[in-house]
Amino acid sequence: MKPHFVHVYTTIRVKIAVTAEDHGDAMRRAEAIVGTGIFPVRLLPNAAAVLDAAPAEEITGFLVDEADDPEFENSGSCDAKYRPYEGVAA
């Protein structure tokens, strides 16, 4: 057995407080807060408008690196059911 580093891609729910004209405007304002390039959530909320954040209990994929492979030649990406992505080595 050898060590591996597994990146688990999961959906995160982030609750944002905005003032808006309607639902569409509210979504655009919330997207502007999380889409600034600096995600406003770490282990704890990192922006004044972020009220809550929690895992949404959904895994969307995995990336597996072998610890002794610094060039990532043996890395592989798979979907949530462990199936390799098309055209990507597993």
C-alpha positions in Angstrom: 0.0 0.0 0.0 1.2 3.5 -0.7 0.1 7.0 0.3 -2.3 8.9 -2.0 -3.8 12.5 -1.9 -7.4 12.5 -2.8 -9.2 15.8 -3.8 -12.9 15.3 -3.2 -15.0 17.7 -5.2 -18.2 18.4 -3.3 -21.0 20.8 -3.6 -21.2 23.4 -0.8 -24.3 25.4 0.1 -23.6 29.0 0.9 -26.4 31.2 2.3 -26.0 34.9 1.4 -27.9 37.9 2.6 -28.7 40.4 -0.1 -31.2 43.2 -0.7 -32.8 42.9 -4.1 -35.8 43.9 -6.3 -36.8 40.3 -7.2 -35.5 36.7 -7.2 -33.4 37.3 -10.4 -31.8 40.3 -8.9 -31.2 38.5 -5.7 -29.4 35.6 -7.5 -27.2 38.0 -9.5 -26.2 39.8 -6.3 -25.4 36.6 -4.5 -23.4 35.4 -7.5 -21.4 38.6 -7.5 -20.4 37.9 -3.9 -19.2 34.4 -4.4 -18.0 35.0 -8.0 -15.4 37.6 -7.2 -12.4 35.3 -7.6 -11.9 35.2 -3.8 -14.4 32.7 -2.5 -15.9 34.3 0.7 -16.0 31.0 2.7 -13.3 29.1 4.4 -13.9 26.8 7.4 -15.8 29.8 8.8 -17.7 32.5 6.9 -15.2 35.0 5.5 -17.5 37.8 4.2 -20.1 39.9 6.1 -23.0 38.8 3.8 -22.3 35.1 4.3 -24.7 33.8 7.0 -24.1 30.1 6.8 -22.2 27.5 4.9 -22.5 23.7 5.0 -21.7 20.7 2.8 -24.7 19.9 0.6 -24.0 16.1 0.9 -23.1 15.8 -2.8 -19.8 14.6 -4.1 -19.3 15.5 -7.8 -15.9 13.9 -8.5 -12.4 13.0 -7.3 -8.8 13.7 -8.3 -6.3 11.2 -7.0 -2.6 11.9 -6.8 0.1 9.3 -5.7 2.2 10.9 -3.0 5.5 9.7 -4.6 4.6 11.1 -8.0 5.7 14.8 -8.1 5.1 15.1 -11.8 1.5 13.8 -11.4 2.0 11.2 -14.2 -0.2 8.6 -12.4 -2.9 11.1 -11.3 -6.5 10.3 -12.2 -9.9 12.0 -12.2 -13.2 10.1 -11.7 -16.8 11.0 -11.3 -18.8 10.5 -8.1 -19.3 6.7 -8.9 -15.5 6.2 -9.3 -15.7 6.0 -13.1 -12.8 7.7 -15.0 -13.8 10.8 -16.9 -13.7 10.2 -20.6 -10.3 10.9 -22.1 -8.7 11.2 -18.6 -6.5 8.5 -17.1 -7.8 7.0 -13.9 
